[in-house]
Structure formats: C-alpha cells, structure tokens
Amino acid sequence: MDIHGIILVSHCTFGWVKDVHNAVVVEEFNKIAYRTVQINGNAKSVEQYLLDKHYFRKHGKNSYYCQN
C-alpha cells in the first residue's frame, strides 16, 4: 500500500488513497499529462480505436459495461 495510484498509458488514473493530500497529488499528475498534450502538439494521444472501445462498451446497442 505504499503506492497510492498509477497512471496508465492511454487510460485514466487509478487511485486508492487514504487521505485528501494523496488524492490531490494524483490529480496533479493528471493535470501535467493533460497540459503536456495541450502544449506539445506532437505528444502521443489516445488512439481512436481505444476511445471507441471505451465509449461503445458503455453506450449503444451492444453495450456491456455498467448496464442496469
């Protein structure tokens, strides 16, 4: 439990924090990643097929994630 969160390539941050301070630190990493993409037009972004995969697994005719 020494590691309070991780950032995955082309994915969101996962965190399991015990206090607000560590949650704020993880959010700062997210801001840095976001600003990197804004500043550097050559920074690699998430590929469209992966964006589509995550979107369509939750929405549309064949959705399968978090259904009611």
Biopython code that builds the backbone (N, CA, C, O; Angstrom):
import numpy as np
from Bio.PDB.StructureBuilder import StructureBuilder

atoms = [
    (1, "MET", "N", (0.809, -1.189, 0.000)),
    (1, "MET", "CA", (0.000, 0.000, 0.000)),
    (1, "MET", "C", (0.860, 1.263, 0.000)),
    (1, "MET", "O", (0.366, 2.353, 0.289)),
    (2, "ASP", "N", (2.131, 1.118, -0.320)),
    (2, "ASP", "CA", (2.996, 2.288, -0.401)),
    (2, "ASP", "C", (2.726, 3.110, -1.654)),
    (2, "ASP", "O", (3.066, 4.292, -1.702)),
    (3, "ILE", "N", (2.128, 2.506, -2.654)),
    (3, "ILE", "CA", (1.807, 3.204, -3.893)),
    (3, "ILE", "C", (0.325, 3.542, -3.857)),
    (3, "ILE", "O", (-0.514, 2.657, -3.691)),
    (4, "HIS", "N", (0.001, 4.822, -4.012)),
    (4, "HIS", "CA", (-1.372, 5.277, -3.834)),
    (4, "HIS", "C", (-2.136, 5.480, -5.134)),
    (4, "HIS", "O", (-3.323, 5.804, -5.108)),
    (5, "GLY", "N", (-1.482, 5.297, -6.254)),
    (5, "GLY", "CA", (-2.160, 5.457, -7.526)),
    (5, "GLY", "C", (-1.206, 5.201, -8.666)),
    (5, "GLY", "O", (0.011, 5.211, -8.483)),
    (6, "ILE", "N", (-1.755, 4.973, -9.842)),
    (6, "ILE", "CA", (-0.941, 4.763, -11.035)),
    (6, "ILE", "C", (-1.585, 5.474, -12.215)),
    (6, "ILE", "O", (-2.797, 5.690, -12.250)),
    (7, "ILE", "N", (-0.749, 5.830, -13.176)),
    (7, "ILE", "CA", (-1.229, 6.389, -14.433)),
    (7, "ILE", "C", (-0.874, 5.388, -15.512)),
    (7, "ILE", "O", (0.285, 4.996, -15.644)),
    (8, "LEU", "N", (-1.865, 4.972, -16.284)),
    (8, "LEU", "CA", (-1.645, 4.016, -17.357)),
    (8, "LEU", "C", (-1.617, 4.738, -18.694)),
    (8, "LEU", "O", (-2.357, 5.700, -18.901)),
    (9, "VAL", "N", (-0.783, 4.286, -19.582)),
    (9, "VAL", "CA", (-0.730, 4.861, -20.923)),
    (9, "VAL", "C", (-2.085, 4.686, -21.585)),
    (9, "VAL", "O", (-2.670, 3.604, -21.545)),
    (10, "SER", "N", (-2.578, 5.745, -22.188)),
    (10, "SER", "CA", (-3.864, 5.737, -22.893)),
    (10, "SER", "C", (-5.022, 5.295, -22.009)),
    (10, "SER", "O", (-5.949, 4.635, -22.480)),
    (11, "HIS", "N", (-4.974, 5.649, -20.749)),
    (11, "HIS", "CA", (-6.046, 5.287, -19.836)),
    (11, "HIS", "C", (-6.112, 6.319, -18.734)),
    (11, "HIS", "O", (-5.280, 7.223, -18.664)),
    (12, "CYS", "N", (-7.093, 6.183, -17.882)),
    (12, "CYS", "CA", (-7.228, 7.117, -16.772)),
    (12, "CYS", "C", (-6.306, 6.727, -15.615)),
    (12, "CYS", "O", (-5.628, 5.701, -15.659)),
    (13, "THR", "N", (-6.299, 7.555, -14.598)),
    (13, "THR", "CA", (-5.546, 7.286, -13.382)),
    (13, "THR", "C", (-6.374, 6.389, -12.468)),
    (13, "THR", "O", (-7.590, 6.545, -12.356)),
    (14, "PHE", "N", (-5.705, 5.466, -11.830)),
    (14, "PHE", "CA", (-6.332, 4.652, -10.803)),
    (14, "PHE", "C", (-5.740, 5.064, -9.467)),
    (14, "PHE", "O", (-4.523, 5.196, -9.338)),
    (15, "GLY", "N", (-6.586, 5.265, -8.482)),
    (15, "GLY", "CA", (-6.084, 5.662, -7.175)),
    (15, "GLY", "C", (-6.800, 4.939, -6.066)),
    (15, "GLY", "O", (-7.985, 4.622, -6.170)),
    (16, "TRP", "N", (-6.089, 4.688, -5.030)),
    (16, "TRP", "CA", (-6.659, 4.093, -3.826)),
    (16, "TRP", "C", (-5.981, 4.799, -2.666)),
    (16, "TRP", "O", (-5.065, 4.275, -2.032)),
    (17, "VAL", "N", (-6.457, 5.988, -2.416)),
    (17, "VAL", "CA", (-5.808, 6.874, -1.451)),
    (17, "VAL", "C", (-6.549, 6.847, -0.127)),
    (17, "VAL", "O", (-7.752, 6.595, -0.061)),
    (18, "LYS", "N", (-5.787, 7.115, 0.924)),
    (18, "LYS", "CA", (-6.351, 7.113, 2.263)),
    (18, "LYS", "C", (-6.664, 8.519, 2.758)),
    (18, "LYS", "O", (-7.376, 8.683, 3.749)),
    (19, "ASP", "N", (-6.140, 9.530, 2.081)),
    (19, "ASP", "CA", (-6.381, 10.883, 2.546)),
    (19, "ASP", "C", (-6.447, 11.858, 1.373)),
    (19, "ASP", "O", (-6.091, 11.521, 0.243)),
    (20, "VAL", "N", (-6.901, 13.049, 1.659)),
    (20, "VAL", "CA", (-7.103, 14.061, 0.625)),
    (20, "VAL", "C", (-5.769, 14.481, -0.005)),
    (20, "VAL", "O", (-5.715, 14.718, -1.212)),
    (21, "HIS", "N", (-4.724, 14.576, 0.763)),
    (21, "HIS", "CA", (-3.423, 15.001, 0.226)),
    (21, "HIS", "C", (-2.980, 14.109, -0.928)),
    (21, "HIS", "O", (-2.575, 14.606, -1.979)),
    (22, "ASN", "N", (-3.054, 12.814, -0.738)),
    (22, "ASN", "CA", (-2.624, 11.897, -1.797)),
    (22, "ASN", "C", (-3.544, 11.971, -3.014)),
    (22, "ASN", "O", (-3.074, 11.824, -4.143)),
    (23, "ALA", "N", (-4.828, 12.192, -2.813)),
    (23, "ALA", "CA", (-5.754, 12.355, -3.934)),
    (23, "ALA", "C", (-5.400, 13.599, -4.734)),
    (23, "ALA", "O", (-5.469, 13.584, -5.963)),
    (24, "VAL", "N", (-5.026, 14.668, -4.055)),
    (24, "VAL", "CA", (-4.633, 15.905, -4.730)),
    (24, "VAL", "C", (-3.357, 15.684, -5.535)),
    (24, "VAL", "O", (-3.237, 16.198, -6.647)),
    (25, "VAL", "N", (-2.414, 14.936, -4.999)),
    (25, "VAL", "CA", (-1.170, 14.650, -5.720)),
    (25, "VAL", "C", (-1.465, 13.868, -7.001)),
    (25, "VAL", "O", (-0.910, 14.183, -8.054)),
    (26, "VAL", "N", (-2.317, 12.869, -6.929)),
    (26, "VAL", "CA", (-2.674, 12.088, -8.115)),
    (26, "VAL", "C", (-3.345, 12.989, -9.149)),
    (26, "VAL", "O", (-3.073, 12.855, -10.343)),
    (27, "GLU", "N", (-4.205, 13.892, -8.723)),
    (27, "GLU", "CA", (-4.855, 14.823, -9.651)),
    (27, "GLU", "C", (-3.847, 15.762, -10.305)),
    (27, "GLU", "O", (-4.028, 16.145, -11.461)),
    (28, "GLU", "N", (-2.797, 16.138, -9.596)),
    (28, "GLU", "CA", (-1.752, 16.977, -10.193)),
    (28, "GLU", "C", (-1.052, 16.243, -11.329)),
    (28, "GLU", "O", (-0.725, 16.853, -12.347)),
    (29, "PHE", "N", (-0.818, 14.951, -11.173)),
    (29, "PHE", "CA", (-0.239, 14.160, -12.268)),
    (29, "PHE", "C", (-1.156, 14.184, -13.485)),
    (29, "PHE", "O", (-0.690, 14.285, -14.620)),
    (30, "ASN", "N", (-2.457, 14.091, -13.245)),
    (30, "ASN", "CA", (-3.410, 14.165, -14.349)),
    (30, "ASN", "C", (-3.322, 15.505, -15.063)),
    (30, "ASN", "O", (-3.345, 15.554, -16.293)),
    (31, "LYS", "N", (-3.221, 16.589, -14.307)),
    (31, "LYS", "CA", (-3.110, 17.921, -14.911)),
    (31, "LYS", "C", (-1.850, 18.037, -15.759)),
    (31, "LYS", "O", (-1.882, 18.601, -16.853)),
    (32, "ILE", "N", (-0.751, 17.506, -15.258)),
    (32, "ILE", "CA", (0.509, 17.552, -16.004)),
    (32, "ILE", "C", (0.362, 16.819, -17.332)),
    (32, "ILE", "O", (0.798, 17.319, -18.369)),
    (33, "ALA", "N", (-0.244, 15.647, -17.306)),
    (33, "ALA", "CA", (-0.436, 14.878, -18.539)),
    (33, "ALA", "C", (-1.332, 15.635, -19.513)),
    (33, "ALA", "O", (-1.045, 15.688, -20.709)),
    (34, "TYR", "N", (-2.403, 16.214, -19.013)),
    (34, "TYR", "CA", (-3.328, 16.964, -19.863)),
    (34, "TYR", "C", (-2.634, 18.172, -20.484)),
    (34, "TYR", "O", (-2.772, 18.425, -21.681)),
    (35, "ARG", "N", (-1.906, 18.900, -19.685)),
    (35, "ARG", "CA", (-1.216, 20.098, -20.192)),
    (35, "ARG", "C", (-0.102, 19.738, -21.170)),
    (35, "ARG", "O", (0.185, 20.506, -22.089)),
    (36, "THR", "N", (0.514, 18.605, -20.986)),
    (36, "THR", "CA", (1.542, 18.160, -21.934)),
    (36, "THR", "C", (0.957, 18.032, -23.327)),
    (36, "THR", "O", (1.561, 18.470, -24.306)),
    (37, "VAL", "N", (-0.211, 17.435, -23.411)),
    (37, "VAL", "CA", (-0.872, 17.262, -24.704)),
    (37, "VAL", "C", (-1.284, 18.622, -25.280)),
    (37, "VAL", "O", (-1.192, 18.837, -26.489)),
    (38, "GLN", "N", (-1.734, 19.532, -24.423)),
    (38, "GLN", "CA", (-2.117, 20.858, -24.894)),
    (38, "GLN", "C", (-0.922, 21.641, -25.439)),
    (38, "GLN", "O", (-1.025, 22.300, -26.474)),
    (39, "ILE", "N", (0.193, 21.567, -24.749)),
    (39, "ILE", "CA", (1.375, 22.354, -25.120)),
    (39, "ILE", "C", (2.104, 21.750, -26.301)),
    (39, "ILE", "O", (2.534, 22.467, -27.204)),
    (40, "ASN", "N", (2.246, 20.437, -26.299)),
    (40, "ASN", "CA", (3.040, 19.751, -27.315)),
    (40, "ASN", "C", (2.109, 19.039, -28.291)),
    (40, "ASN", "O", (1.561, 17.980, -27.987)),
    (41, "GLY", "N", (1.942, 19.634, -29.457)),
    (41, "GLY", "CA", (1.090, 19.032, -30.462)),
    (41, "GLY", "C", (1.588, 17.695, -30.969)),
    (41, "GLY", "O", (0.826, 16.953, -31.587)),
    (42, "ASN", "N", (2.850, 17.367, -30.723)),
    (42, "ASN", "CA", (3.417, 16.086, -31.148)),
    (42, "ASN", "C", (3.305, 15.009, -30.080)),
    (42, "ASN", "O", (3.699, 13.865, -30.307)),
    (43, "ALA", "N", (2.768, 15.368, -28.913)),
    (43, "ALA", "CA", (2.617, 14.371, -27.850)),
    (43, "ALA", "C", (1.615, 13.314, -28.308)),
    (43, "ALA", "O", (0.592, 13.626, -28.918)),
    (44, "LYS", "N", (1.926, 12.091, -28.008)),
    (44, "LYS", "CA", (1.056, 10.992, -28.426)),
    (44, "LYS", "C", (-0.247, 11.025, -27.635)),
    (44, "LYS", "O", (-0.235, 11.128, -26.408)),
    (45, "SER", "N", (-1.353, 10.939, -28.333)),
    (45, "SER", "CA", (-2.654, 10.911, -27.672)),
    (45, "SER", "C", (-3.253, 9.511, -27.792)),
    (45, "SER", "O", (-2.695, 8.630, -28.446)),
    (46, "VAL", "N", (-4.384, 9.336, -27.153)),
    (46, "VAL", "CA", (-5.058, 8.044, -27.179)),
    (46, "VAL", "C", (-5.553, 7.772, -28.605)),
    (46, "VAL", "O", (-6.126, 8.650, -29.251)),
    (47, "GLU", "N", (-5.329, 6.573, -29.072)),
    (47, "GLU", "CA", (-5.745, 6.211, -30.426)),
    (47, "GLU", "C", (-7.259, 6.066, -30.497)),
    (47, "GLU", "O", (-7.904, 5.680, -29.522)),
    (48, "GLN", "N", (-7.812, 6.379, -31.652)),
    (48, "GLN", "CA", (-9.268, 6.410, -31.827)),
    (48, "GLN", "C", (-9.922, 5.064, -31.529)),
    (48, "GLN", "O", (-11.013, 5.028, -30.958)),
    (49, "TYR", "N", (-9.280, 3.959, -31.902)),
    (49, "TYR", "CA", (-9.896, 2.653, -31.654)),
    (49, "TYR", "C", (-10.102, 2.417, -30.165)),
    (49, "TYR", "O", (-11.079, 1.779, -29.771)),
    (50, "LEU", "N", (-9.195, 2.922, -29.332)),
    (50, "LEU", "CA", (-9.319, 2.733, -27.894)),
    (50, "LEU", "C", (-10.410, 3.644, -27.322)),
    (50, "LEU", "O", (-11.171, 3.231, -26.448)),
    (51, "LEU", "N", (-10.482, 4.881, -27.816)),
    (51, "LEU", "CA", (-11.566, 5.766, -27.407)),
    (51, "LEU", "C", (-12.920, 5.143, -27.755)),
    (51, "LEU", "O", (-13.841, 5.144, -26.938)),
    (52, "ASP", "N", (-13.028, 4.614, -28.969)),
    (52, "ASP", "CA", (-14.270, 3.966, -29.397)),
    (52, "ASP", "C", (-14.606, 2.755, -28.531)),
    (52, "ASP", "O", (-15.762, 2.559, -28.155)),
    (53, "LYS", "N", (-13.606, 1.952, -28.218)),
    (53, "LYS", "CA", (-13.831, 0.759, -27.399)),
    (53, "LYS", "C", (-14.448, 1.133, -26.054)),
    (53, "LYS", "O", (-15.431, 0.530, -25.625)),
    (54, "HIS", "N", (-13.860, 2.137, -25.390)),
    (54, "HIS", "CA", (-14.365, 2.527, -24.079)),
    (54, "HIS", "C", (-15.726, 3.202, -24.168)),
    (54, "HIS", "O", (-16.558, 3.040, -23.275)),
    (55, "TYR", "N", (-15.957, 3.945, -25.219)),
    (55, "TYR", "CA", (-17.261, 4.593, -25.380)),
    (55, "TYR", "C", (-18.356, 3.570, -25.671)),
    (55, "TYR", "O", (-19.398, 3.562, -25.015)),
    (56, "PHE", "N", (-18.116, 2.715, -26.654)),
    (56, "PHE", "CA", (-19.176, 1.809, -27.097)),
    (56, "PHE", "C", (-19.419, 0.643, -26.145)),
    (56, "PHE", "O", (-20.454, -0.016, -26.245)),
    (57, "ARG", "N", (-18.508, 0.373, -25.237)),
    (57, "ARG", "CA", (-18.815, -0.672, -24.258)),
    (57, "ARG", "C", (-19.821, -0.178, -23.234)),
    (57, "ARG", "O", (-20.429, -0.979, -22.525)),
    (58, "LYS", "N", (-20.004, 1.144, -23.148)),
    (58, "LYS", "CA", (-20.962, 1.723, -22.217)),
    (58, "LYS", "C", (-22.212, 2.261, -22.901)),
    (58, "LYS", "O", (-23.239, 2.449, -22.250)),
    (59, "HIS", "N", (-22.137, 2.512, -24.203)),
    (59, "HIS", "CA", (-23.234, 3.156, -24.923)),
    (59, "HIS", "C", (-23.534, 2.374, -26.199)),
    (59, "HIS", "O", (-22.648, 1.751, -26.783)),
    (60, "GLY", "N", (-24.778, 2.417, -26.614)),
    (60, "GLY", "CA", (-25.132, 1.806, -27.884)),
    (60, "GLY", "C", (-25.777, 0.442, -27.751)),
    (60, "GLY", "O", (-25.986, -0.067, -26.650)),
    (61, "LYS", "N", (-26.082, -0.129, -28.883)),
    (61, "LYS", "CA", (-26.844, -1.381, -28.960)),
    (61, "LYS", "C", (-26.135, -2.555, -28.271)),
    (61, "LYS", "O", (-26.789, -3.361, -27.610)),
    (62, "ASN", "N", (-24.833, -2.659, -28.414)),
    (62, "ASN", "CA", (-24.096, -3.810, -27.869)),
    (62, "ASN", "C", (-23.320, -3.470, -26.598)),
    (62, "ASN", "O", (-22.301, -4.098, -26.312)),
    (63, "SER", "N", (-23.790, -2.483, -25.836)),
    (63, "SER", "CA", (-23.069, -2.096, -24.620)),
    (63, "SER", "C", (-23.081, -3.244, -23.614)),
    (63, "SER", "O", (-24.030, -4.025, -23.557)),
    (64, "TYR", "N", (-22.025, -3.332, -22.832)),
    (64, "TYR", "CA", (-21.915, -4.426, -21.872)),
    (64, "TYR", "C", (-21.327, -4.004, -20.527)),
    (64, "TYR", "O", (-21.116, -4.851, -19.659)),
    (65, "TYR", "N", (-21.063, -2.726, -20.340)),
    (65, "TYR", "CA", (-20.394, -2.276, -19.121)),
    (65, "TYR", "C", (-21.345, -1.391, -18.332)),
    (65, "TYR", "O", (-21.897, -0.431, -18.871)),
    (66, "CYS", "N", (-21.539, -1.711, -17.054)),
    (66, "CYS", "CA", (-22.387, -0.925, -16.138)),
    (66, "CYS", "C", (-23.828, -0.828, -16.613)),
    (66, "CYS", "O", (-24.442, 0.237, -16.545)),
    (67, "GLN", "N", (-24.354, -1.920, -17.086)),
    (67, "GLN", "CA", (-25.753, -1.915, -17.501)),
    (67, "GLN", "C", (-26.658, -2.029, -16.288)),
    (67, "GLN", "O", (-26.288, -2.616, -15.271)),
    (68, "ASN", "N", (-27.828, -1.472, -16.407)),
    (68, "ASN", "CA", (-28.824, -1.590, -15.327)),
    (68, "ASN", "C", (-29.735, -2.757, -15.593)),
    (68, "ASN", "O", (-30.640, -3.026, -14.803)),
]
sb = StructureBuilder()
sb.init_structure("model")
sb.init_model(0)
sb.init_chain("A")
sb.init_seg("    ")
for serial, (resi, resn, name, xyz) in enumerate(atoms, 1):
    if name == "N":
        sb.init_residue(resn, " ", resi, " ")
    sb.init_atom(name, np.array(xyz, "f"), 0.0, 1.0, " ", f" {name:<3s}", serial, name[0])
structure = sb.get_structure()
